[in-house]
Amino acid sequence: MTDPAKMMKARLRADLKIAMQAKHAAETQAIRNLLAAIDNAEAVPIAEQRGNGGDGATEMPRMALSDAELQALLLREAGDRAKAADEMQRLGCDDRAEMLRVEGGIVTRYIGG
């Protein structure tokens, strides 16, 4: 298995199982969000499906993400949480800001690895 996204998803699924068993809500949520983000990044755009003879409703093979694309996705996910945490803090939603910072910290564990 040399596909970086497949390897990362396997690692995330293993970590998700552990987080769920340990009842770590923030970690479970962050990992589920990362899995969804990777799945979304691998999805073939509908316009491209139609151009390849698909009708947009049929299953198409997923796009393969390079290691650089996967790392960029992880960095973007961590950055989005940091920005959202700052905004929540500014709005006085300290609990939500802290939760976003915790999730961002979880996401950073997967950057570079």
C-alpha positions in Angstrom: 0.0 0.0 0.0 1.9 3.0 -1.2 -1.0 5.4 -1.7 -0.4 8.1 1.0 -4.1 8.8 1.5 -4.9 5.1 1.9 -2.1 4.7 4.4 -3.3 7.8 6.3 -6.9 6.6 6.3 -5.9 3.2 7.6 -4.0 5.0 10.4 -6.9 7.3 11.1 -9.3 4.4 11.3 -7.1 2.5 13.7 -6.8 5.6 15.9 -10.6 6.2 15.6 -11.3 2.8 17.0 -8.9 3.5 20.0 -10.4 7.0 20.6 -14.0 5.6 20.5 -13.1 2.8 22.9 -11.5 5.3 25.3 -14.5 7.6 24.9 -12.4 10.6 23.8 -15.0 12.8 22.2 -12.7 15.5 20.8 -10.3 13.0 19.3 -13.2 10.9 17.8 -14.7 14.0 16.2 -11.4 15.3 14.8 -10.5 11.9 13.3 -14.0 11.5 11.8 -13.7 15.0 10.3 -10.2 14.2 8.8 -11.5 11.0 7.3 -14.4 12.9 5.7 -12.0 15.7 4.4 -9.8 13.1 2.8 -12.8 11.3 1.2 -14.1 14.6 -0.1 -10.6 15.5 -1.6 -10.5 12.1 -3.4 -14.0 12.5 -4.9 -14.1 13.0 -8.7 -15.8 16.3 -9.6 -19.2 15.8 -11.2 -18.2 17.6 -14.3 -15.3 15.2 -14.8 -17.6 12.2 -14.2 -19.9 13.4 -17.0 -17.0 14.0 -19.3 -15.9 10.4 -18.8 -19.2 8.9 -19.8 -20.7 8.9 -16.3 -24.0 10.5 -15.5 -23.0 11.9 -12.1 -24.9 9.2 -10.3 -22.6 6.3 -11.0 -19.7 5.3 -8.8 -16.3 6.5 -10.2 -12.9 5.5 -9.0 -11.5 7.9 -6.4 -8.7 10.3 -7.3 -5.3 9.5 -5.7 -3.9 12.2 -3.5 -0.1 12.7 -3.6 1.7 13.0 -0.3 2.0 16.8 -0.9 -1.7 17.1 -1.5 -2.4 15.1 1.6 -0.1 17.2 3.7 -1.6 20.4 2.3 -5.1 19.1 3.3 -3.9 18.4 6.8 -2.3 21.8 7.1 -5.5 23.4 5.8 -7.6 21.5 8.3 -5.4 22.5 11.2 -5.3 26.1 10.0 -9.1 26.2 9.7 -9.5 25.1 13.3 -7.0 27.7 14.5 -8.9 30.5 12.7 -12.3 29.2 13.9 -10.9 29.0 17.5 -9.7 32.6 17.3 -13.1 33.7 16.0 -14.9 31.8 18.8 -12.6 33.4 21.3 -13.3 36.8 19.9 -17.0 36.1 20.2 -16.7 35.0 23.8 -17.4 31.3 23.1 -14.4 30.2 25.1 -15.5 26.5 25.5 -16.0 26.1 21.7 -12.6 27.9 21.1 -10.9 25.5 23.4 -12.5 22.5 21.7 -11.4 23.7 18.3 -7.8 24.2 19.6 -7.8 20.6 21.0 -9.1 19.3 17.6 -6.4 21.3 15.9 -3.8 19.8 18.1 -5.1 16.3 17.2 -4.9 17.2 13.5 -1.3 18.3 13.8 -0.3 14.9 15.0 -0.9 13.6 11.5 1.1 16.3 9.6 4.3 15.0 8.3 3.5 11.4 9.2 
